[in-house]
Amino acid sequence: MTSQKAEPGQILWDIKDRVVTVTLNRPDRKNPLTFGIYADLRDRFRALAYDDQIKAVVITGAGGNFSSGGDVHEIIGPLTKMDMPHLLEFTRMTGDLVKAIRACPQPVIAAVDGICVGAGAIIAMASDLRYGTPDCKTAFLFTRVGLAGCDMGACAILPRIIGQGRASDLLFSGRIMRAEEGERWGFYNRLVPAAYLLAEAQKTAHMLAHGPTFAHGVTKNQLNMEWDMSLDAAIEAEAQAQAICMQTKDFVRAYEAFVKKETPIFEGD
């Protein structure tokens, strides 16, 4: 299953002006994931670490929904018949998707409308920024199908976004987190009317893609690395990271533009 690919058209990749928009494209079933879609997303996010042309990512779903999670017929059913080695192969593969999203240097923005549940909620969680709509419904519903809430890094990442108690609430209950609640808790960075959601996410992605992209990659790396550092270690790591950024041409460009009262043009080097 780890080498499968999504069927043609199930994932759309649209690259424009340094930004790739990734669209989960099975709208008739609210964009569920298959073994192939998991593996394809994992491989493509891994490849972003070596892509010099793409500087930011937007991930969204077609047809007014983000994702309904693992496909009941194409994933859940087969899983009930697998032995432990194959089950572990699957769960490690899904976790590798989260690792790939976190490890790619590009900022990843999830543009979420409608249903965002199960693995769909995990993909949104793993993104760097999340924009939702007033109608989006988010649920980490694993316990509702007899599984633990600790899926694909949820117990590590979700508490860091919304806090331990709130994460416990969602992961134990599997209940729906409404849009306003998600924004209030900090899961969603902002709520946008559905008609403007993708444009707003792409606007932010475009801004990031034309910023100091090397420095953005350093920021994302430090956000990842400092999760389990002491304060002293984190401050030292940031001192070294910032000294590296001070050697970039973008740092010089920003200074020279400031002196000339101009807007800097960053090139990511």
Rosetta blueprint (number, residue, H / E / L):
1 M L
2 T L
3 S L
4 Q L
5 K L
6 A L
7 E L
8 P L
9 G L
10 Q L
11 I E
12 L E
13 W E
14 D E
15 I E
16 K E
17 D L
18 R L
19 V E
20 V E
21 T E
22 V E
23 T E
24 L E
25 N L
26 R L
27 P H
28 D H
29 R H
30 K L
31 N L
32 P L
33 L E
34 T L
35 F H
36 G H
37 I H
38 Y H
39 A H
40 D H
41 L H
42 R H
43 D H
44 R H
45 F H
46 R H
47 A H
48 L H
49 A L
50 Y L
51 D L
52 D L
53 Q L
54 I L
55 K L
56 A E
57 V E
58 V E
59 I E
60 T E
61 G E
62 A L
63 G L
64 G L
65 N L
66 F L
67 S E
68 S L
69 G L
70 G E
71 D L
72 V H
73 H H
74 E H
75 I H
76 I H
77 G H
78 P H
79 L H
80 T L
81 K L
82 M L
83 D L
84 M H
85 P H
86 H H
87 L H
88 L H
89 E H
90 F H
91 T H
92 R H
93 M H
94 T H
95 G H
96 D H
97 L H
98 V H
99 K H
100 A H
101 I H
102 R H
103 A H
104 C L
105 P L
106 Q L
107 P L
108 V E
109 I E
110 A E
111 A E
112 V E
113 D L
114 G L
115 I E
116 C E
117 V E
118 G L
119 A H
120 G H
121 A H
122 I H
123 I H
124 A H
125 M H
126 A H
127 S L
128 D L
129 L E
130 R E
131 Y E
132 G E
133 T L
134 P L
135 D L
136 C L
137 K E
138 T E
139 A E
140 F L
141 L H
142 F H
143 T H
144 R H
145 V H
146 G L
147 L L
148 A L
149 G L
150 C L
151 D L
152 M L
153 G L
154 A H
155 C H
156 A H
157 I H
158 L H
159 P H
160 R H
161 I H
162 I H
163 G L
164 Q H
165 G H
166 R H
167 A H
168 S H
169 D H
170 L H
171 L H
172 F H
173 S H
174 G L
175 R L
176 I L
177 M E
178 R E
179 A H
180 E H
181 E H
182 G H
183 E H
184 R H
185 W H
186 G L
187 F L
188 Y L
189 N L
190 R E
191 L E
192 V L
193 P L
194 A H
195 A H
196 Y H
197 L H
198 L H
199 A H
200 E H
201 A H
202 Q H
203 K H
204 T H
205 A H
206 H H
207 M H
208 L H
209 A H
210 H L
211 G L
212 P L
213 T H
214 F H
215 A H
216 H H
217 G H
218 V H
219 T H
220 K H
221 N H
222 Q H
223 L H
224 N H
225 M H
226 E H
227 W H
228 D H
229 M L
230 S L
231 L H
232 D H
233 A H
234 A H
235 I H
236 E H
237 A H
238 E H
239 A H
240 Q H
241 A H
242 Q H
243 A H
244 I H
245 C H
246 M L
247 Q L
248 T L
249 K H
250 D H
251 F H
252 V H
253 R H
254 A H
255 Y H
256 E H
257 A H
258 F H
259 V H
260 K L
261 K L
262 E L
263 T L
264 P L
265 I L
266 F L
267 E L
268 G L
269 D L
